[in-house]
Structures are given as C-alpha cells and as structure tokens.
C-alpha cells in the first residue's frame, strides 16, 4: 500500500448537532468499526477521523467543530473534495454475541456508531441486545438521535436524560443489568473509569484511545502510549493491553512529543 | 554449520548485533526504545533533540511512494529539558541508546549535550544533514567541511562520549566532510541521512502533499546511493561507518557492511516490515552467513573492496 491521500468528493452532509457534521464520501476501501482515516485539506493540515458510517461503498466521518482544521472542514459543501488515506489502525473485535454495552462520551460516539451498526446486524442472528450510553455536556451536543433508538442519554447539565457522566450512568445500569462486553470511546479519564468499573464487575472491555497522530502507519512515534503506537497497534485496546499501559489515563503526548501528566 | 557471531564493537560500545534503530523513527519515548530493543535491535537512537521544544511541520509530514518514503517532520521534539526527564534510567532499555542532538548553531549542540550529560547515553550523534528543516542541517549550511569541523570540535570539547557525525548523501564531497569530522574528533560517521529533498504532487489536488512541500527521500530509492557513499567513505576515513539508507532485509545489511559499514541503521525498514524488522534482518543475516561460510560479521566489513 502507498500511503498517500486520494482526493474524494463529499457526496452528502448531515448536521448531527449544533457542532457536529457528518461528511459522506464514496470509496472502495474496506473498513472495520474503530478504524480511522487521515483527512487532508491541501495547504492546511491533515488529521485523523474515525469512520462513523460504513455502508457498502459509502463512508462517513463525523467531525466536531473545534479548531482551525475542523472549521475548514465544516465550511465544505456537497461536491467539495478532501484527501483521504487509510484505513488505519486496529478496530474493535466484535465477536461477542449478547449483553453488550456501548459507551460514548462526546464525539467519541462517532467511533462507536459503526460498532452499533455492525452489532445490530449481527445480533439479529444472535438474539442479544445492545445497550447504548451517550453522554455530552448538554442536550444540543447529542448526536445520532434519529439513527439509534432507545439510547441511554446523559448530560452534565441534566438538560436531557440522566444528569451526570457516562461513568455514573454506566454504574447505575450495572446495579440492575449484567453485561458481557463493553466498547467505549471518549475522554481518556472517562475511559479509565469505565475500565476500572469493568474490572470490578469482570466485564470484557475495549476502548478506543485518542492521541496526536502524524504518520498513521506506525513509524513516527508521535502517538506513543507506553510503547504502544495508538495509530497502528490501536486505536482500540483491550483490558489486558491497557493494564500494561502505564500512560493510559495518566499522561498524554503533546505535539512536540513531550509526555505530560493530565 | 558454522556458529554465527553477529556481535560487534563500535567505538568500544558492545552491540549484540549490527542493527541500530535510526534516528527519527519511533525514538520519541523510552517505552518505544525498549520495545525496539525487545525486537532485537543492537542499539537504538532517540529522535533528535534541540534546545527548545519544537512542534515541527504541519501534517502531512510522512508519506510513502513506490520506492520509499518522503518525510518532512521538521524536528518535532520536546526540547532538552523534557527529553532529559523522558530518557532517564536508560539501562532499562536493554541495549545502548544513542542521543541525536541538533542545533541551529554550535552553541546549541553544546547546550543539548550538556543538558543530557548526566544520563546514560552511550554515544552522541549529530546530524548535520537534514534537507528539510529551516535553521538546521543543510538548510543552515552545516553540511560543509568547515561547519562540520567547527560543530564537531565544539561537541568534542563538551563530551567524552563517542561522537557520530551523520552526513548527507547529496554532497559530492562527502569524503571531505567526513575527514573534517574525523579531524575534529568524531568517532564514527553515520552515512547517510535522507536525500533530496524530493516532492510528490497530488495531481487531483494540484498541490504537493507534504505541508512543507518537500521532504527527505528514504527507503529503497536511497539504498544504492547510501551504499556508494559508504563505499567511498570506507576508503577515505579510518573511523568506523554506520551505514544507513534503505536497509530492510538481511541481504541489504550484508551489502552495506561489504561496502564498508561496521553496523547498519534501520529506519524506513520499520514501515516495510514492522517493529520486528531488526529480528528479521538478524535472522536473514545469520542464514546468509551460514549458507556462505562466514562465522563472524567483522570479517565481512569492507568485503566488496578490491
């Protein structure tokens, strides 16, 4: 494979919330839930985005408007072009068949939405069920409301759903429900606490980590987490791997490559 | 079947085998160095450190093409103070660790060398040859015999550790630069840095892909040039050579050693074959030596010369 961006046309755009848009493009790439692409805007920058929709040859990335690059992406219209290279990374391993819980914090929900799609398809066969927890700061930030029914919503300000964090809501659900496996993506402190809860309740868990990614294919060392390259060894890690990653939930690498404590 | 010995001494540093992680690849943290060491690298080099922290160029910074890789990372690094916190207790890594030190002027090199002097680095490498970072290497005029002599001399006064001077393949008078480094007290020459710079344009976007537009070329495309540089250097200087450029197999490594390298650096090979490229190269070297009746790697060094 040659690691160079290919220019693709944006074929559709959905406004998911006041700050999140999903951009769709056609590609014959093969994606697994949890994998990501590097998105290039010529002359500006290139950033990683997880694939949030996987439908035959149509793929989507859900983008939170946050800085210079994502502002420029949000200004793109249908028919506009972006550069894509990938797919990169190791996604979620979707082998379990019932009593699953998916926990998304903020834009972390994007990474999990492809998981939910895939699980719902397979679960028709397995008769299981999927519990979805989505947490944001406030109701205006909730995404995929039409896409997924019966989500367990929570907001920090209580404007919709449970008032409190995803971790708190997950803890509440654990009092009355048993889960076999948890998939989570969101702020790393949230993930850390989710993993702690899973350990306590003996639940398998996989989480998708976020690091500053440069090359995307495992050579620059910019996304290191305790000797694991988030771009190629991850971004999804299981509990056994996380237990050997001292940096998980403790330090993050800056753009200069300095490891700093949260 | 002869018993194969890949161990080698480089400037009195004992290496289990002649493969070294080249600077700029995976050398950002001690944890990654350790992982590379666990994958059989004989020694590892950290990503280059400057006095001040640097974010480097914007992305894309690294792309690949049919014959190798193009990069303009722009020397992103946390600066000497943070690096000194990162690279403590280096014996944990398990193999010798080489510090790569950069600067915009000779005083900067000295400041970085002094800043890491209390740590357990086995050698100091000074790349005077980066083709794509303003203020450093070729773009700062460091690739001349005079500048090389001055910077190497300044670093020589600042440290008693072995000094490796890393040179550019671009320069036709590479032997003169290597001699200047040798005269200034360098203990080995690392040959070579990336060549070029080169450029790759996305024709649909009608723009160069790298944010810095140009970047150093490494990988397969660089290998024959690197082998020629090492061949020429072997005749011109007495100090050992670390051969770097497009090595990803045991055969490549043997070729570079026959050209005159005592050890080989591997960088882009990590992309071609994964972090365990070091183990694979060693296994392939061992097999080749068995098949061809060599038992000691030292006996191959410079073997291609008349």
Contacts between the chains, C-beta under 8 A, distances in Angstrom:
chain1	res1	chain2	res2	distance
A	2	B	64	5.5
A	2	B	65	6.0
A	2	B	66	6.7
A	3	B	62	7.6
A	3	B	63	5.5
A	3	B	64	4.4
A	4	B	63	5.1
A	4	B	64	7.0
A	4	B	65	7.1
A	4	B	200	6.9
A	4	B	202	7.0
A	4	B	209	6.1
A	5	B	60	7.1
A	5	B	63	7.9
A	5	B	202	6.3
A	5	B	205	7.7
A	5	B	209	6.4
A	6	B	204	7.8
A	7	B	202	6.6
A	7	B	204	3.9
A	7	B	205	5.4
A	38	B	59	7.5
A	38	B	60	7.5
A	40	B	59	7.8
A	40	B	60	6.2
A	40	B	205	7.9
A	40	B	209	7.4
A	42	B	202	7.3
A	42	B	205	4.5
A	42	B	207	4.1
A	43	B	207	6.3
A	43	B	211	7.8
A	44	B	58	7.7
A	45	B	58	4.9
A	45	B	59	5.5
A	45	B	211	6.9
A	46	B	58	7.7
A	46	B	59	3.7
A	46	B	60	4.7
A	46	B	211	7.6
A	47	B	59	7.0
A	81	B	204	7.4
A	81	B	205	7.5
A	83	B	202	6.7
A	83	B	205	6.3
A	83	B	209	7.9
A	214	B	59	5.8
A	214	B	61	5.3
A	214	B	62	6.6
A	214	B	73	7.2
A	214	B	76	8.0
A	215	B	61	6.9
A	215	B	62	4.1
A	217	B	62	7.9
A	217	B	64	7.8
A	217	B	271	6.3
A	218	B	270	7.3
A	218	B	271	7.3
A	218	B	274	7.9
A	218	B	275	7.6
A	219	B	25	5.3
A	219	B	26	6.6
A	219	B	62	6.7
A	219	B	267	7.8
A	219	B	268	7.5
A	219	B	270	5.3
A	219	B	271	4.9
A	220	B	24	8.0
A	220	B	25	7.4
A	220	B	26	7.7
A	220	B	28	7.7
A	220	B	61	7.1
A	220	B	62	5.9
A	220	B	73	6.5
A	221	B	25	7.0
A	221	B	26	4.4
A	221	B	27	6.1
A	221	B	28	3.6
A	221	B	29	6.9
A	221	B	32	5.4
A	221	B	47	6.4
A	222	B	28	6.4
A	222	B	76	7.2
A	224	B	28	5.7
A	224	B	29	4.7
A	224	B	31	6.4
A	224	B	32	5.2
A	226	B	31	5.0
A	227	B	29	7.3
A	227	B	31	3.6
A	227	B	32	5.5
A	227	B	34	6.1
A	227	B	35	4.3
A	229	B	26	7.9
A	229	B	32	7.7
A	247	B	31	7.7
A	253	B	28	7.5
A	253	B	29	7.8
A	254	B	78	7.2
A	255	B	55	4.5
A	255	B	56	7.6
A	255	B	76	6.7
A	256	B	53	4.2
A	256	B	54	6.1
A	256	B	55	5.6
A	256	B	56	7.8
A	256	B	76	5.8
A	256	B	77	6.2
A	256	B	78	4.6
A	256	B	79	7.0
A	256	B	82	7.6
A	257	B	28	4.7
A	257	B	29	7.9
A	257	B	47	6.9
A	257	B	76	5.7
A	257	B	77	5.6
A	257	B	78	5.0
A	258	B	53	6.6
A	258	B	78	3.4
A	258	B	79	7.7
A	258	B	82	4.3
A	258	B	86	7.7
A	259	B	29	6.6
A	259	B	82	8.0
A	259	B	86	6.4
